[in-house]
Amino acid sequence: FGLERLHPFDSVKYSRIHAWLIRQGLRQPADFLAPAPCTLDDLRRVHTGEYLRKLSTSSELARILEVGIVGYLPNAFVDWRVLRSMRLATGGTSLACRLARAEGLAINLGGGFHHASSDHGHGSCVYADTPIALAQLHAEKPFRSVLIVDTDAHQGDGTAKAIRAWPWVNALDFYEEHLFPTPKEWEAHPVPLPSGLSGGEYLDILRSELPKALDRFAPDFVVYNAGSDVLASDPLTTLQLSVEDMVDRDLY
């Protein structure tokens, strides 16, 4: 209903990516699986009851989503048009992790809500989808070591807080140092980057730090949060990666 035009984050890009891949002949409709929304029990694995209750308040959602008009809309409408989509994306992260554990690799077109922690949401992130997925799978069959690799231009502060008490999960986080959030959260392997970094410089750092982290943590499972805001055209960051640089980043 036009809400997506009130924020620089493109909230309808996921369906466009899906349609483009099929239109280009790169994938068939049968190559995709549709997730179920995460349940309240799933959310409670990571989020506090008090925080989940706050999400029934439109003013709280307006703050998290950074779209002021949401505060004036009925909560049922926001839950229907916004939160349900985020619960589907969170379910997609869980499904992708489950498939990756069984098959070796899976990709979720949505998710990556790395600013959401157990008791707090901000930066347009409501649900801590990666910690929720890992908590689900760890309860079924414990992991020995998990590494979260985050290349979004902003620090994954919410994920860092959510996993802090879990000795079996660590994060390798590449982020532009002077961007939101402030202050930064403690992480096992942070890689703060200077503003205005070129694509070549960025890729050199990636190729240096990722092998170090893999050797240090020896993970049996890796979750990769492939943020697209490192692109030079992104209005909220200053990193100077081209589309080709980002392809090289993701393939590496």
CYANA upper distance limits for C-alpha pairs under 8 A (distance plus 0.5 A):
  2 GLY  CA      6 LEU  CA      8.03
  3 LEU  CA      7 HIS  CA      8.29
  4 GLU  CA      9 PHE  CA      8.14
  4 GLU  CA     10 ASP  CA      6.93
  4 GLU  CA     11 SER  CA      6.24
  4 GLU  CA     12 VAL  CA      7.68
  5 ARG  CA     10 ASP  CA      8.33
  6 LEU  CA     67 VAL  CA      7.14
  7 HIS  CA     66 GLU  CA      8.09
  7 HIS  CA     67 VAL  CA      7.18
  8 PRO  CA    235 PRO  CA      8.27
 12 VAL  CA     16 ARG  CA      7.42
 13 LYS  CA     17 ILE  CA      6.60
 14 TYR  CA     18 HIS  CA      6.81
 14 TYR  CA    109 LEU  CA      6.49
 14 TYR  CA    110 GLY  CA      6.75
 15 SER  CA     19 ALA  CA      6.66
 16 ARG  CA     20 TRP  CA      6.48
 17 ILE  CA     21 LEU  CA      6.68
 17 ILE  CA    109 LEU  CA      8.30
 18 HIS  CA     22 ILE  CA      7.08
 18 HIS  CA    109 LEU  CA      8.40
 19 ALA  CA     23 ARG  CA      6.54
 20 TRP  CA     24 GLN  CA      6.52
 21 LEU  CA     25 GLY  CA      6.89
 21 LEU  CA     26 LEU  CA      5.78
 21 LEU  CA     27 ARG  CA      6.13
 22 ILE  CA     26 LEU  CA      6.45
 22 ILE  CA     27 ARG  CA      5.51
 22 ILE  CA     28 GLN  CA      6.09
 22 ILE  CA     29 PRO  CA      7.23
 27 ARG  CA     31 ASP  CA      6.82
 28 GLN  CA     32 PHE  CA      8.18
 34 ALA  CA     92 GLY  CA      7.95
 35 PRO  CA     88 LEU  CA      6.90
 35 PRO  CA     89 ALA  CA      8.30
 35 PRO  CA     91 GLY  CA      6.10
 35 PRO  CA     92 GLY  CA      5.58
 35 PRO  CA     95 LEU  CA      6.96
 36 ALA  CA     88 LEU  CA      6.52
 36 ALA  CA     91 GLY  CA      6.22
 36 ALA  CA     92 GLY  CA      7.91
 37 PRO  CA     84 ARG  CA      7.68
 37 PRO  CA     87 ARG  CA      5.36
 37 PRO  CA     88 LEU  CA      4.52
 37 PRO  CA     89 ALA  CA      7.82
 37 PRO  CA     90 THR  CA      7.49
 37 PRO  CA     91 GLY  CA      5.45
 37 PRO  CA     92 GLY  CA      8.30
 38 CYS  CA     42 ASP  CA      6.42
 38 CYS  CA     43 LEU  CA      7.55
 38 CYS  CA     87 ARG  CA      5.80
 38 CYS  CA     88 LEU  CA      6.90
 38 CYS  CA     90 THR  CA      6.65
 38 CYS  CA     91 GLY  CA      5.18
 39 THR  CA     43 LEU  CA      6.89
 39 THR  CA     87 ARG  CA      8.36
 40 LEU  CA     44 ARG  CA      6.67
 41 ASP  CA     45 ARG  CA      7.14
 42 ASP  CA     46 VAL  CA      8.30
 42 ASP  CA    132 ILE  CA      7.19
 42 ASP  CA    136 GLN  CA      7.86
 43 LEU  CA     47 HIS  CA      6.22
 43 LEU  CA    127 TYR  CA      8.11
 43 LEU  CA    132 ILE  CA      7.17
 44 ARG  CA     48 THR  CA      6.85
 44 ARG  CA     49 GLY  CA      7.52
 45 ARG  CA    132 ILE  CA      6.94
 45 ARG  CA    135 ALA  CA      7.18
 45 ARG  CA    136 GLN  CA      8.15
 46 VAL  CA    117 SER  CA      8.44
 46 VAL  CA    118 SER  CA      5.87
 46 VAL  CA    128 ALA  CA      7.99
 46 VAL  CA    131 PRO  CA      7.43
 46 VAL  CA    132 ILE  CA      6.44
 46 VAL  CA    135 ALA  CA      8.11
 46 VAL  CA    162 ALA  CA      7.63
 47 HIS  CA     51 TYR  CA      7.17
 47 HIS  CA     52 LEU  CA      7.34
 47 HIS  CA    117 SER  CA      7.73
 47 HIS  CA    118 SER  CA      4.61
 47 HIS  CA    119 ASP  CA      6.39
 47 HIS  CA    128 ALA  CA      8.39
 48 THR  CA     52 LEU  CA      6.93
 48 THR  CA    118 SER  CA      6.43
 48 THR  CA    119 ASP  CA      6.14
 49 GLY  CA     53 ARG  CA      6.68
 50 GLU  CA     54 LYS  CA      6.87
 50 GLU  CA    119 ASP  CA      7.99
 51 TYR  CA     55 LEU  CA      7.24
 51 TYR  CA    118 SER  CA      8.17
 51 TYR  CA    119 ASP  CA      5.67
 51 TYR  CA    120 HIS  CA      7.13
 52 LEU  CA     56 SER  CA      8.06
 53 ARG  CA     57 THR  CA      8.40
 54 LYS  CA     60 GLU  CA      7.07
 55 LEU  CA     60 GLU  CA      6.92
 55 LEU  CA     61 LEU  CA      6.70
 56 SER  CA     75 ASN  CA      6.67
 57 THR  CA     61 LEU  CA      7.06
 57 THR  CA     75 ASN  CA      6.95
 58 SER  CA     62 ALA  CA      6.60
 58 SER  CA     70 VAL  CA      6.74
 58 SER  CA     71 GLY  CA      5.12
 58 SER  CA     72 TYR  CA      7.47
 58 SER  CA     73 LEU  CA      7.28
 58 SER  CA     74 PRO  CA      7.46
 58 SER  CA     75 ASN  CA      5.84
 58 SER  CA     78 VAL  CA      8.07
 59 SER  CA     63 ARG  CA      6.89
 59 SER  CA     70 VAL  CA      7.63
 59 SER  CA     71 GLY  CA      4.74
 59 SER  CA     72 TYR  CA      8.05
 60 GLU  CA     64 ILE  CA      6.88
 60 GLU  CA     71 GLY  CA      7.96
 61 LEU  CA     65 LEU  CA      6.38
 61 LEU  CA     70 VAL  CA      7.44
 61 LEU  CA     71 GLY  CA      7.47
 62 ALA  CA     66 GLU  CA      6.07
 62 ALA  CA     67 VAL  CA      5.77
 62 ALA  CA     68 GLY  CA      5.75
 62 ALA  CA     69 ILE  CA      7.52
 62 ALA  CA     70 VAL  CA      5.46
 62 ALA  CA     71 GLY  CA      5.54
 63 ARG  CA     67 VAL  CA      7.57
 63 ARG  CA     68 GLY  CA      7.69
 63 ARG  CA    122 HIS  CA      7.58
 64 ILE  CA    121 GLY  CA      6.17
 64 ILE  CA    122 HIS  CA      4.69
 64 ILE  CA    123 GLY  CA      6.57
 64 ILE  CA    124 SER  CA      5.77
 64 ILE  CA    125 CYS  CA      7.15
 64 ILE  CA    126 VAL  CA      7.32
 65 LEU  CA    122 HIS  CA      7.29
 65 LEU  CA    123 GLY  CA      7.05
 65 LEU  CA    124 SER  CA      4.51
 65 LEU  CA    125 CYS  CA      7.42
 65 LEU  CA    126 VAL  CA      8.34
 66 GLU  CA    122 HIS  CA      8.48
 66 GLU  CA    123 GLY  CA      7.65
 66 GLU  CA    124 SER  CA      6.86
 67 VAL  CA     71 GLY  CA      8.48
 68 GLY  CA     72 TYR  CA      8.36
 69 ILE  CA     73 LEU  CA      7.41
 70 VAL  CA     78 VAL  CA      7.68
 73 LEU  CA     77 PHE  CA      7.39
 73 LEU  CA     78 VAL  CA      7.45
 74 PRO  CA     78 VAL  CA      7.14
 75 ASN  CA     79 ASP  CA      6.55
 76 ALA  CA     80 TRP  CA      6.61
 77 PHE  CA     81 ARG  CA      6.60
 78 VAL  CA     82 VAL  CA      5.84
 78 VAL  CA     83 LEU  CA      7.03
 79 ASP  CA     83 LEU  CA      5.07
 79 ASP  CA     84 ARG  CA      6.33
 80 TRP  CA     84 ARG  CA      6.04
 80 TRP  CA     85 SER  CA      8.36
 81 ARG  CA     85 SER  CA      7.30
 82 VAL  CA     86 MET  CA      7.01
 83 LEU  CA     87 ARG  CA      6.63
 83 LEU  CA    126 VAL  CA      8.46
 84 ARG  CA     88 LEU  CA      6.67
 85 SER  CA     89 ALA  CA      6.71
 86 MET  CA     90 THR  CA      6.55
 86 MET  CA    111 GLY  CA      7.88
 86 MET  CA    126 VAL  CA      8.11
 86 MET  CA    127 TYR  CA      7.76
 87 ARG  CA     91 GLY  CA      6.58
 87 ARG  CA    127 TYR  CA      8.04
 88 LEU  CA     92 GLY  CA      6.61
 89 ALA  CA     93 THR  CA      6.88
 89 ALA  CA    108 ASN  CA      8.33
 89 ALA  CA    110 GLY  CA      5.68
 89 ALA  CA    111 GLY  CA      5.47
 89 ALA  CA    129 ASP  CA      8.34
 90 THR  CA     94 SER  CA      6.98
 90 THR  CA    110 GLY  CA      8.38
 90 THR  CA    111 GLY  CA      6.32
 90 THR  CA    127 TYR  CA      7.68
 90 THR  CA    128 ALA  CA      8.29
 90 THR  CA    129 ASP  CA      5.24
 90 THR  CA    130 THR  CA      8.21
 90 THR  CA    132 ILE  CA      8.43
 90 THR  CA    133 ALA  CA      8.31
 91 GLY  CA     95 LEU  CA      6.63
 91 GLY  CA    129 ASP  CA      8.26
 91 GLY  CA    133 ALA  CA      8.48
 92 GLY  CA     96 ALA  CA      6.47
 92 GLY  CA    108 ASN  CA      6.28
 92 GLY  CA    109 LEU  CA      8.49
 92 GLY  CA    110 GLY  CA      7.58
 92 GLY  CA    111 GLY  CA      7.75
 93 THR  CA     97 CYS  CA      6.62
 93 THR  CA    108 ASN  CA      6.28
 93 THR  CA    110 GLY  CA      8.07
 93 THR  CA    111 GLY  CA      6.72
 93 THR  CA    129 ASP  CA      6.85
 93 THR  CA    130 THR  CA      7.05
 93 THR  CA    133 ALA  CA      6.88
 94 SER  CA     98 ARG  CA      6.64
 94 SER  CA    129 ASP  CA      8.03
 94 SER  CA    130 THR  CA      8.00
 94 SER  CA    132 ILE  CA      7.91
 94 SER  CA    133 ALA  CA      4.85
 94 SER  CA    134 LEU  CA      8.07
 94 SER  CA    136 GLN  CA      8.23
 95 LEU  CA     99 LEU  CA      6.61
 96 ALA  CA    100 ALA  CA      6.45
 96 ALA  CA    106 ALA  CA      5.58
 96 ALA  CA    107 ILE  CA      6.24
 96 ALA  CA    108 ASN  CA      6.26
 97 CYS  CA    101 ARG  CA      6.60
 97 CYS  CA    106 ALA  CA      7.43
 97 CYS  CA    133 ALA  CA      7.32
 97 CYS  CA    134 LEU  CA      8.22
 97 CYS  CA    223 VAL  CA      8.15
 98 ARG  CA    102 ALA  CA      6.92
 98 ARG  CA    137 LEU  CA      7.61
 99 LEU  CA    103 GLU  CA      6.18
 99 LEU  CA    104 GLY  CA      7.87
 99 LEU  CA    105 LEU  CA      7.46
 99 LEU  CA    106 ALA  CA      6.45
100 ALA  CA    104 GLY  CA      5.08
100 ALA  CA    105 LEU  CA      4.70
100 ALA  CA    106 ALA  CA      5.38
101 ARG  CA    105 LEU  CA      7.92
101 ARG  CA    221 PHE  CA      7.91
111 GLY  CA    129 ASP  CA      7.02
112 GLY  CA    129 ASP  CA      7.24
112 GLY  CA    130 THR  CA      7.49
112 GLY  CA    225 ASN  CA      6.26
112 GLY  CA    226 ALA  CA      8.33
112 GLY  CA    227 GLY  CA      8.18
113 PHE  CA    124 SER  CA      8.34
113 PHE  CA    125 CYS  CA      5.38
113 PHE  CA    126 VAL  CA      7.55
113 PHE  CA    127 TYR  CA      6.95
113 PHE  CA    128 ALA  CA      6.33
113 PHE  CA    129 ASP  CA      6.64
113 PHE  CA    130 THR  CA      8.17
114 HIS  CA    125 CYS  CA      7.30
114 HIS  CA    128 ALA  CA      6.88
114 HIS  CA    129 ASP  CA      8.20
114 HIS  CA    130 THR  CA      8.17
114 HIS  CA    155 GLN  CA      8.49
114 HIS  CA    156 GLY  CA      5.20
114 HIS  CA    157 ASP  CA      7.17
114 HIS  CA    158 GLY  CA      5.94
114 HIS  CA    159 THR  CA      5.69
115 HIS  CA    121 GLY  CA      6.94
115 HIS  CA    122 HIS  CA      6.51
115 HIS  CA    123 GLY  CA      6.50
115 HIS  CA    124 SER  CA      8.23
115 HIS  CA    125 CYS  CA      6.00
115 HIS  CA    126 VAL  CA      8.41
115 HIS  CA    128 ALA  CA      8.00
115 HIS  CA    155 GLN  CA      8.44
115 HIS  CA    156 GLY  CA      6.03
115 HIS  CA    157 ASP  CA      5.94
115 HIS  CA    158 GLY  CA      4.59
115 HIS  CA    159 THR  CA      6.96
116 ALA  CA    120 HIS  CA      6.47
116 ALA  CA    121 GLY  CA      4.89
116 ALA  CA    122 HIS  CA      6.82
116 ALA  CA    125 CYS  CA      5.71
116 ALA  CA    126 VAL  CA      6.02
116 ALA  CA    127 TYR  CA      6.09
116 ALA  CA    128 ALA  CA      5.38
116 ALA  CA    157 ASP  CA      8.21
116 ALA  CA    158 GLY  CA      4.92
116 ALA  CA    159 THR  CA      7.08
117 SER  CA    121 GLY  CA      6.75
117 SER  CA    127 TYR  CA      8.03
117 SER  CA    128 ALA  CA      6.30
117 SER  CA    157 ASP  CA      8.25
117 SER  CA    158 GLY  CA      4.58
117 SER  CA    159 THR  CA      6.42
117 SER  CA    160 ALA  CA      8.41
117 SER  CA    161 LYS  CA      6.50
117 SER  CA    162 ALA  CA      5.65
118 SER  CA    128 ALA  CA      7.73
118 SER  CA    158 GLY  CA      8.21
118 SER  CA    161 LYS  CA      8.10
118 SER  CA    162 ALA  CA      6.12
120 HIS  CA    126 VAL  CA      8.45
120 HIS  CA    158 GLY  CA      8.26
121 GLY  CA    125 CYS  CA      6.22
121 GLY  CA    126 VAL  CA      5.51
121 GLY  CA    127 TYR  CA      7.81
121 GLY  CA    158 GLY  CA      8.13
122 HIS  CA    126 VAL  CA      7.36
128 ALA  CA    132 ILE  CA      6.66
128 ALA  CA    158 GLY  CA      7.71
128 ALA  CA    159 THR  CA      7.14
128 ALA  CA    162 ALA  CA      8.25
129 ASP  CA    133 ALA  CA      6.66
130 THR  CA    134 LEU  CA      6.70
130 THR  CA    159 THR  CA      7.91
130 THR  CA    223 VAL  CA      8.34
131 PRO  CA    135 ALA  CA      6.47
131 PRO  CA    159 THR  CA      7.17
131 PRO  CA    162 ALA  CA      7.12
131 PRO  CA    163 ILE  CA      7.16
132 ILE  CA    136 GLN  CA      6.76
133 ALA  CA    137 LEU  CA      6.87
134 LEU  CA    138 HIS  CA      6.34
135 ALA  CA    139 ALA  CA      6.61
136 GLN  CA    140 GLU  CA      7.13
137 LEU  CA    141 LYS  CA      6.65
137 LEU  CA    142 PRO  CA      7.69
138 HIS  CA    142 PRO  CA      4.74
138 HIS  CA    143 PHE  CA      6.19
143 PHE  CA    168 TRP  CA      7.57
143 PHE  CA    220 ASP  CA      7.70
143 PHE  CA    221 PHE  CA      8.09
144 ARG  CA    168 TRP  CA      6.73
144 ARG  CA    219 PRO  CA      7.81
144 ARG  CA    220 ASP  CA      7.07
145 SER  CA    168 TRP  CA      5.37
145 SER  CA    169 VAL  CA      6.51
145 SER  CA    170 ASN  CA      8.46
145 SER  CA    217 PHE  CA      7.40
145 SER  CA    218 ALA  CA      7.35
145 SER  CA    219 PRO  CA      5.07
145 SER  CA    220 ASP  CA      6.14
145 SER  CA    221 PHE  CA      7.24
146 VAL  CA    168 TRP  CA      6.61
146 VAL  CA    169 VAL  CA      5.21
146 VAL  CA    170 ASN  CA      6.88
146 VAL  CA    217 PHE  CA      8.42
146 VAL  CA    219 PRO  CA      5.49
146 VAL  CA    220 ASP  CA      6.69
146 VAL  CA    221 PHE  CA      5.42
146 VAL  CA    222 VAL  CA      6.22
146 VAL  CA    223 VAL  CA      8.16
147 LEU  CA    169 VAL  CA      6.41
147 LEU  CA    170 ASN  CA      5.59
147 LEU  CA    171 ALA  CA      6.09
147 LEU  CA    172 LEU  CA      7.58
147 LEU  CA    214 LEU  CA      8.41
147 LEU  CA    217 PHE  CA      7.69
147 LEU  CA    219 PRO  CA      6.28
147 LEU  CA    221 PHE  CA      7.01
147 LEU  CA    222 VAL  CA      5.37
147 LEU  CA    223 VAL  CA      6.90
148 ILE  CA    169 VAL  CA      7.93
148 ILE  CA    170 ASN  CA      6.73
148 ILE  CA    171 ALA  CA      5.09
148 ILE  CA    172 LEU  CA      6.57
148 ILE  CA    173 ASP  CA      8.34
148 ILE  CA    222 VAL  CA      6.28
148 ILE  CA    223 VAL  CA      5.27
148 ILE  CA    224 TYR  CA      6.44
148 ILE  CA    225 ASN  CA      8.01
149 VAL  CA    171 ALA  CA      6.46
149 VAL  CA    172 LEU  CA      5.34
149 VAL  CA    173 ASP  CA      6.43
149 VAL  CA    222 VAL  CA      7.68
149 VAL  CA    223 VAL  CA      6.64
149 VAL  CA    224 TYR  CA      5.28
149 VAL  CA    225 ASN  CA      6.68
150 ASP  CA    156 GLY  CA      7.65
150 ASP  CA    171 ALA  CA      7.90
150 ASP  CA    172 LEU  CA      6.77
150 ASP  CA    173 ASP  CA      5.23
150 ASP  CA    174 PHE  CA      6.62
150 ASP  CA    224 TYR  CA      6.45
150 ASP  CA    225 ASN  CA      5.22
150 ASP  CA    226 ALA  CA      7.01
150 ASP  CA    227 GLY  CA      7.93
151 THR  CA    173 ASP  CA      6.78
151 THR  CA    174 PHE  CA      5.55
151 THR  CA    175 TYR  CA      7.16
151 THR  CA    224 TYR  CA      8.40
151 THR  CA    225 ASN  CA      6.74
151 THR  CA    226 ALA  CA      6.06
151 THR  CA    227 GLY  CA      6.12
152 ASP  CA    156 GLY  CA      8.30
152 ASP  CA    174 PHE  CA      7.48
152 ASP  CA    175 TYR  CA      6.90
152 ASP  CA    225 ASN  CA      7.40
152 ASP  CA    226 ALA  CA      6.65
152 ASP  CA    227 GLY  CA      4.30
152 ASP  CA    228 SER  CA      7.01
152 ASP  CA    229 ASP  CA      6.78
152 ASP  CA    230 VAL  CA      7.18
153 ALA  CA    174 PHE  CA      7.46
153 ALA  CA    175 TYR  CA      5.07
153 ALA  CA    176 GLU  CA      5.91
153 ALA  CA    227 GLY  CA      7.34
153 ALA  CA    228 SER  CA      8.46
153 ALA  CA    229 ASP  CA      6.32
153 ALA  CA    230 VAL  CA      5.91
153 ALA  CA    237 THR  CA      7.46
153 ALA  CA    239 LEU  CA      8.20
154 HIS  CA    174 PHE  CA      8.45
154 HIS  CA    175 TYR  CA      5.47
154 HIS  CA    176 GLU  CA      6.58
154 HIS  CA    177 GLU  CA      8.49
154 HIS  CA    179 LEU  CA      6.84
154 HIS  CA    180 PHE  CA      6.86
154 HIS  CA    181 PRO  CA      7.65
155 GLN  CA    173 ASP  CA      7.19
155 GLN  CA    174 PHE  CA      7.69
155 GLN  CA    175 TYR  CA      5.69
155 GLN  CA    176 GLU  CA      8.03
155 GLN  CA    180 PHE  CA      8.04
155 GLN  CA    181 PRO  CA      7.29
155 GLN  CA    184 LYS  CA      7.70
156 GLY  CA    160 ALA  CA      6.72
156 GLY  CA    173 ASP  CA      7.66
157 ASP  CA    161 LYS  CA      6.80
157 ASP  CA    181 PRO  CA      7.73
157 ASP  CA    184 LYS  CA      7.12
157 ASP  CA    185 GLU  CA      5.89
158 GLY  CA    162 ALA  CA      6.65
159 THR  CA    163 ILE  CA      6.68
160 ALA  CA    164 ARG  CA      6.55
160 ALA  CA    171 ALA  CA      7.75
160 ALA  CA    185 GLU  CA      7.03
160 ALA  CA    186 TRP  CA      7.42
160 ALA  CA    187 GLU  CA      6.60
161 LYS  CA    185 GLU  CA      7.55
161 LYS  CA    186 TRP  CA      8.46
163 ILE  CA    169 VAL  CA      7.06
163 ILE  CA    170 ASN  CA      8.18
170 ASN  CA    187 GLU  CA      7.96
170 ASN  CA    188 ALA  CA      6.39
170 ASN  CA    189 HIS  CA      8.15
170 ASN  CA    217 PHE  CA      8.15
171 ALA  CA    187 GLU  CA      6.77
171 ALA  CA    188 ALA  CA      6.40
171 ALA  CA    189 HIS  CA      6.52
171 ALA  CA    190 PRO  CA      8.03
172 LEU  CA    187 GLU  CA      8.18
172 LEU  CA    188 ALA  CA      7.50
172 LEU  CA    189 HIS  CA      5.26
172 LEU  CA    190 PRO  CA      6.27
172 LEU  CA    191 VAL  CA      7.80
172 LEU  CA    210 LEU  CA      8.17
172 LEU  CA    213 ALA  CA      7.36
173 ASP  CA    187 GLU  CA      8.30
173 ASP  CA    189 HIS  CA      7.01
173 ASP  CA    190 PRO  CA      5.44
173 ASP  CA    191 VAL  CA      6.25
173 ASP  CA    192 PRO  CA      8.43
174 PHE  CA    190 PRO  CA      6.95
174 PHE  CA    191 VAL  CA      5.20
174 PHE  CA    192 PRO  CA      6.51
174 PHE  CA    193 LEU  CA      7.42
175 TYR  CA    191 VAL  CA      6.96
175 TYR  CA    192 PRO  CA      5.73
175 TYR  CA    193 LEU  CA      6.26
176 GLU  CA    192 PRO  CA      6.26
176 GLU  CA    193 LEU  CA      5.13
176 GLU  CA    194 PRO  CA      6.50
176 GLU  CA    195 SER  CA      6.66
176 GLU  CA    237 THR  CA      8.29
176 GLU  CA    239 LEU  CA      8.01
177 GLU  CA    192 PRO  CA      5.36
177 GLU  CA    193 LEU  CA      5.84
177 GLU  CA    194 PRO  CA      6.56
177 GLU  CA    195 SER  CA      7.74
178 HIS  CA    194 PRO  CA      8.12
178 HIS  CA    195 SER  CA      7.67
179 LEU  CA    237 THR  CA      7.88
189 HIS  CA    213 ALA  CA      7.79
193 LEU  CA    197 LEU  CA      7.92
195 SER  CA    238 THR  CA      6.24
195 SER  CA    239 LEU  CA      6.66
196 GLY  CA    238 THR  CA      5.48
196 GLY  CA    239 LEU  CA      5.23
196 GLY  CA    240 GLN  CA      6.51
197 LEU  CA    201 GLU  CA      6.81
197 LEU  CA    202 TYR  CA      6.86
197 LEU  CA    238 THR  CA      8.07
197 LEU  CA    239 LEU  CA      5.62
197 LEU  CA    240 GLN  CA      6.34
197 LEU  CA    241 LEU  CA      8.48
198 SER  CA    202 TYR  CA      6.62
198 SER  CA    239 LEU  CA      7.04
198 SER  CA    240 GLN  CA      5.31
198 SER  CA    241 LEU  CA      6.53
199 GLY  CA    203 LEU  CA      6.66
199 GLY  CA    239 LEU  CA      8.26
199 GLY  CA    240 GLN  CA      6.26
199 GLY  CA    241 LEU  CA      4.73
199 GLY  CA    242 SER  CA      7.14
199 GLY  CA    245 ASP  CA      6.19
200 GLY  CA    204 ASP  CA      6.73
200 GLY  CA    241 LEU  CA      8.48
200 GLY  CA    245 ASP  CA      8.02
201 GLU  CA    205 ILE  CA      6.94
202 TYR  CA    206 LEU  CA      6.77
202 TYR  CA    241 LEU  CA      8.33
203 LEU  CA    207 ARG  CA      6.57
203 LEU  CA    245 ASP  CA      8.10
203 LEU  CA    248 ASP  CA      8.45
203 LEU  CA    249 ARG  CA      7.05
204 ASP  CA    208 SER  CA      6.81
205 ILE  CA    209 GLU  CA      6.57
206 LEU  CA    210 LEU  CA      6.33
206 LEU  CA    249 ARG  CA      8.24
207 ARG  CA    211 PRO  CA      7.47
207 ARG  CA    252 TYR  CA      8.44
208 SER  CA    212 LYS  CA      7.42
209 GLU  CA    213 ALA  CA      6.82
210 LEU  CA    214 LEU  CA      6.73
211 PRO  CA    215 ASP  CA      6.60
212 LYS  CA    216 ARG  CA      6.52
213 ALA  CA    217 PHE  CA      6.47
213 ALA  CA    218 ALA  CA      8.29
214 LEU  CA    218 ALA  CA      5.73
214 LEU  CA    219 PRO  CA      7.12
226 ALA  CA    250 ASP  CA      7.56
228 SER  CA    246 MET  CA      8.27
229 ASP  CA    234 ASP  CA      6.06
229 ASP  CA    236 LEU  CA      8.09
229 ASP  CA    237 THR  CA      7.29
230 VAL  CA    234 ASP  CA      7.48
230 VAL  CA    237 THR  CA      7.41
230 VAL  CA    238 THR  CA      8.19
230 VAL  CA    239 LEU  CA      5.90
230 VAL  CA    240 GLN  CA      7.36
230 VAL  CA    241 LEU  CA      6.48
230 VAL  CA    246 MET  CA      8.29
231 LEU  CA    239 LEU  CA      7.06
231 LEU  CA    240 GLN  CA      6.49
231 LEU  CA    241 LEU  CA      5.27
231 LEU  CA    242 SER  CA      6.27
231 LEU  CA    243 VAL  CA      7.29
231 LEU  CA    246 MET  CA      7.86
232 ALA  CA    237 THR  CA      8.29
232 ALA  CA    238 THR  CA      7.14
232 ALA  CA    239 LEU  CA      6.27
232 ALA  CA    240 GLN  CA      4.61
232 ALA  CA    241 LEU  CA      5.75
232 ALA  CA    242 SER  CA      6.71
233 SER  CA    240 GLN  CA      8.41
234 ASP  CA    238 THR  CA      8.13
241 LEU  CA    245 ASP  CA      6.00
241 LEU  CA    246 MET  CA      6.92
242 SER  CA    246 MET  CA      6.83
243 VAL  CA    247 VAL  CA      6.78
244 GLU  CA    248 ASP  CA      6.78
245 ASP  CA    249 ARG  CA      6.64
246 MET  CA    250 ASP  CA      6.68
247 VAL  CA    251 LEU  CA      6.61
248 ASP  CA    252 TYR  CA      6.52
